Structure formats: C-alpha cells, structure tokens
Amino acid sequence: MYIRLTVKSQMLMRATDVHVFLPCHDGYPDAKAPYPTLYFLPGYSASAEELATCLPLRQMSALFGMAVVIPEGENSFYTDHPERATQHGCYVGDELVEITRTLLPSLSHQPQNTFIGGISMGGYGAAVLGLQRPDTFSRIAMLSPAIEPDRLFEKTGEGAVPSTLFDALFGGAERYAASLLNPRNAIAALKKSGKNLPRLYMCCGRQDWLVRDACLSFRDFLQEEGVPLCYEEGDGQHDIPYWDDRLESCFRFLRA
C-alpha cells in the first residue's frame, strides 16, 4: 500500500510531504501488524518522490513485511537551524516518528523494530540521527553515505556539493570537528553513555569517486573502535543502479 501524506511540521514551521509504503494490499501476503518501520532519507538534490518512484521500495516493503517512511530532506544534511525555522534533524528523528505513529497505528513503537537509513546525504543523516537516538532506532543502514561531509565538500566536478554550503550547514570545519554532527564524535558519546550502539550497515560502489574514500575511512575507524559493521562493496557508482542492486541486501540486514 502506498500513502502520500502532507503534514504540518512544527520543526519546519510549514507543511511537508511524506511518502509511506505499508506491507499490505499489494499482491503479496499481508504482513502482520505492528510493522517494523524504516525511516528512509533522500540524498542531496533528491526528493522523497524520487526515491519512492526510482527504487523498488514498495516491493521491498511487501517482501520483508516492513513499513517504509520517506520524508523530504531538502539538501539540509538533516541539520537543525532554529534561527531559520528549519530543524530537519529534530523533524526526522523525533517529530516525524511521533506523527507517523499517531496517524498510522499499525507501525511498531518498539526500538528493536524501528530503523533509520538513507542514501548519500541521507546515509549521513541516518547515521547521525540514529546514533543520537539509540532509544528510538536499533539499526542504521547507510547506502553510499556522505559519512564525512568535510571530505565531501572538498570535491569538485559533476555531482559535487557547493563548498559554501558546508559553512552554512555545519558552521565551519572547527565547529563540525567538535560537534555531534561528526559521526565519530557521536560514536564516542554513545559508547560513553553506556547505551547500546545501533547495528550498522554500510555499502559503497568501488567506482564511487564522491564518497568511497570517506566510507573506507569510516569503516576503518569503526574497526579500530571495535564497533560491529556490516560492510559491502561491489562495482558501481554514486547512482540509482547501484542502490537498486544493494537494496535487498540492506533490507535483509534490517530484518535479520
């Protein structure tokens, strides 16, 4: 089942669309509610509708008995800027979860059945939001994540992100390096808290010039820190065909 919602967000101070797939009435055996739920975040320059129509998320929802909720990301890197009335991090990590659970009572409320994931910018957002909210999300799936945005903004060429956006979103390199917007700091803070780390999945194409160096760097960091990671590679670039190829593996990890 496919549902398109328009909700009024207090964190964004306006209306915004949400695309939802539910594992029922789609030609497959209906799943039993409450449904495990994946909040799946678009990448830079992508919309929720683009993910909903370009990737087989409806099929994955039906096959794995999982609800999929796709919000708009709006090139925000899921950061919070209350001075601009755009708190995308709090919107996705807190408000959206509450709204969807209220409107769709078939969604699971249990952390062990609530996941967050995303592509590129959305993979970064999923990591940061998930690591800061282990009581909400138990698993994090990152497909070709822009996991070290300070590296990403140094890139030039087709598909690169404007370097000026880094300062606008993260407050500059020094502030980013010391904040919980840096996934390494989020890992350290979570370990210090004594709470359980969410289980992590990450994949990246070998020909992905945009984020592969950052993914390998973060993979090595997690290994050094003793943080379990399911990491997959394969031939592919930073594009829909690669993510289409890896999507089923991602869902298998979430439902393991």
C-alpha positions in Angstrom: 0.0 0.0 0.0 1.2 3.5 -0.9 0.2 6.6 1.0 1.2 10.1 0.5 0.7 12.4 3.4 1.0 16.2 3.8 1.8 17.1 7.5 2.2 20.4 9.2 5.6 20.2 10.9 6.4 22.4 14.0 10.1 21.8 13.5 10.0 23.1 9.9 7.2 25.6 10.6 5.3 24.6 7.4 3.7 21.7 5.6 5.8 19.0 4.1 5.1 15.7 2.2 5.8 12.2 3.5 5.7 9.1 1.3 4.8 5.8 3.0 4.7 2.1 1.9 2.9 -0.4 4.1 3.2 -4.2 3.6 -0.4 -4.9 2.9 -2.9 -5.0 -0.1 -0.1 -5.2 -2.7 -0.5 -8.6 -4.1 1.8 -10.3 -1.6 0.7 -11.9 1.6 -0.2 -9.2 4.1 2.3 -8.7 6.9 1.1 -8.9 10.5 0.9 -5.6 12.3 2.6 -3.9 14.1 5.0 -3.4 11.2 8.8 -2.9 11.6 9.4 0.5 10.2 12.3 2.0 8.2 12.6 5.8 8.0 14.5 6.2 4.7 16.2 9.6 4.0 16.8 11.0 0.5 20.2 12.3 -0.6 21.4 15.7 -1.8 19.3 17.0 -4.7 16.8 14.1 -4.4 13.2 14.3 -3.2 11.1 11.8 -1.4 9.1 11.2 -4.5 12.3 10.4 -6.5 13.2 7.6 -4.0 9.6 6.3 -3.9 9.5 6.0 -7.7 13.0 5.2 -8.8 13.8 2.4 -6.2 11.7 -0.7 -5.6 10.9 0.3 -2.0 7.3 -0.8 -2.4 8.4 -4.3 -3.4 10.9 -4.4 -0.5 8.2 -3.3 1.9 5.9 -6.1 0.8 8.6 -8.8 0.6 10.1 -8.0 4.1 6.9 -7.1 5.8 8.2 -3.6 6.7 6.8 -0.1 6.5 8.9 2.5 4.8 8.6 6.2 5.6 10.3 8.7 3.3 10.5 12.4 4.3 11.8 15.3 2.4 15.5 16.2 3.1 15.8 19.4 1.1 19.6 19.5 0.9 19.7 20.1 4.7 22.1 17.2 5.6 19.4 16.8 8.4 20.9 19.6 10.5 19.0 21.9 12.8 18.8 25.6 12.3 16.1 27.1 14.6 17.2 30.6 13.5 15.9 29.7 10.1 12.9 27.6 11.3 14.4 24.6 9.6 15.2 21.8 12.1 15.4 18.8 9.8 17.2 16.7 12.4 14.6 17.1 15.1 11.9 16.8 12.5 13.0 13.4 11.1 14.4 12.0 14.4 11.6 12.9 16.7 8.6 14.7 15.2 8.2 12.5 12.1 8.3 9.3 14.2 5.6 10.7 16.5 3.4 11.9 13.7 3.6 8.7 11.7 3.0 6.5 14.7 -0.1 8.6 15.6 -1.5 8.6 12.1 -0.6 5.0 11.3 -1.2 2.9 14.4 0.0 -0.2 12.5 3.6 0.9 12.9 5.7 -0.7 15.6 6.7 1.5 18.5 9.5 -0.8 19.6 13.1 0.3 19.1 14.1 -3.2 18.0 11.7 -2.8 15.1 12.4 0.8 14.2 15.2 1.6 11.8 16.7 4.6 10.0 18.6 4.6 6.7 19.3 6.6 3.7 21.3 7.3 0.6 24.3 9.6 0.3 23.3 12.7 2.3 20.5 10.6 3.7 23.0 7.9 4.8 24.9 10.6 6.7 21.7 11.9 8.3 20.7 8.3 9.2 24.0 7.8 11.0 24.0 11.0 13.0 20.3 10.9 13.9 20.4 7.2 14.7 23.5 7.4 16.8 22.0 10.2 18.8 18.7 8.3 19.3 19.5 4.7 20.3 16.3 4.5 22.3 14.3 5.1 19.0 16.4 3.3 16.3 18.1 0.0 16.7 19.6 -0.4 13.2 21.1 2.1 10.8 21.5 1.5 7.1 23.8 3.7 5.1 23.9 3.4 1.3 26.9 5.3 -0.2 26.8 7.7 2.7 28.4 11.1 2.7 29.6 10.0 6.1 32.4 12.5 6.4 30.9 15.7 4.9 34.1 17.7 5.5 35.6 15.5 2.8 32.6 15.7 0.6 32.6 19.5 0.3 36.2 19.4 -0.9 35.1 17.5 -4.0 34.7 19.2 -7.4 33.0 18.0 -10.6 29.6 16.8 -11.6 27.5 15.8 -8.6 29.7 17.7 -6.1 28.1 19.8 -3.4 28.9 23.5 -3.3 31.7 24.1 -0.7 30.0 27.2 0.6 27.2 25.0 1.9 29.4 23.4 4.5 29.9 26.5 6.5 26.2 27.4 6.2 25.1 24.0 7.5 27.9 22.9 9.8 29.3 26.3 11.0 32.8 25.6 9.5 35.4 22.9 9.9 36.4 23.6 13.5 32.8 23.6 14.8 32.0 20.4 12.9 35.0 18.6 14.2 33.9 19.2 17.8 30.2 18.6 17.4 27.9 15.5 17.4 27.3 16.2 13.7 30.6 14.4 13.3 29.7 10.7 13.4 32.9 9.8 15.1 32.0 12.1 18.0 28.5 10.6 18.1 30.0 7.1 18.3 32.3 8.2 21.2 29.4 9.9 23.1 27.2 6.9 22.7 29.9 4.5 23.9 30.5 6.8 26.9 26.8 6.8 27.8 26.7 3.1 28.2 23.7 2.7 25.9 23.6 0.0 23.2 25.0 1.0 19.8 22.6 0.5 16.9 23.6 -2.1 14.5 25.3 -0.6 11.4 25.1 -1.4 7.7 27.1 0.4 5.0 27.7 -0.2 1.3 29.5 1.8 -1.4 30.4 1.2 -5.0 34.1 0.7 -5.9 33.8 3.4 -8.6 32.1 5.9 -6.4 34.5 8.9 -6.6 32.3 11.1 -4.4 32.2 9.2 -1.1 34.2 5.9 -1.3 37.3 7.4 0.4 35.1 8.6 3.3 33.3 5.3 3.6 36.6 3.4 3.7 37.9 5.8 6.3 34.8 5.5 8.5 34.9 1.7 8.1 38.5 1.6 9.4 37.6 3.9 12.3 34.7 1.6 13.3 37.1 -1.4 13.2 39.6 0.4 15.4 36.9 1.3 17.9 35.5 -2.3 17.9 32.1 -1.2 16.6 30.5 -4.0 14.5 29.7 -3.1 10.9 28.2 -5.0 8.1 30.1 -3.5 5.1 29.5 -4.4 1.5 31.2 -3.4 -1.7 30.6 -4.1 -5.4 31.1 -2.5 -8.7 29.0 0.6 -9.0 29.0 4.4 -8.9 27.0 7.0 -6.9 23.8 6.3 -8.7 20.4 4.7 -8.7 21.5 1.4 -10.4 24.0 0.7 -7.6 21.5 1.5 -4.9 18.8 -0.6 -6.6 21.3 -3.5 -6.7 22.0 -3.2 -2.9 18.6 -2.5 -1.6 17.5 -6.1 -1.0 20.8 -6.8 1.0 20.0 -3.7 3.0 16.5 -4.9 3.9 17.9 -8.4 4.8 20.2 -6.7 7.3 17.4 -4.7 8.8 15.2 -7.8 9.2 18.0 -10.2 10.3 
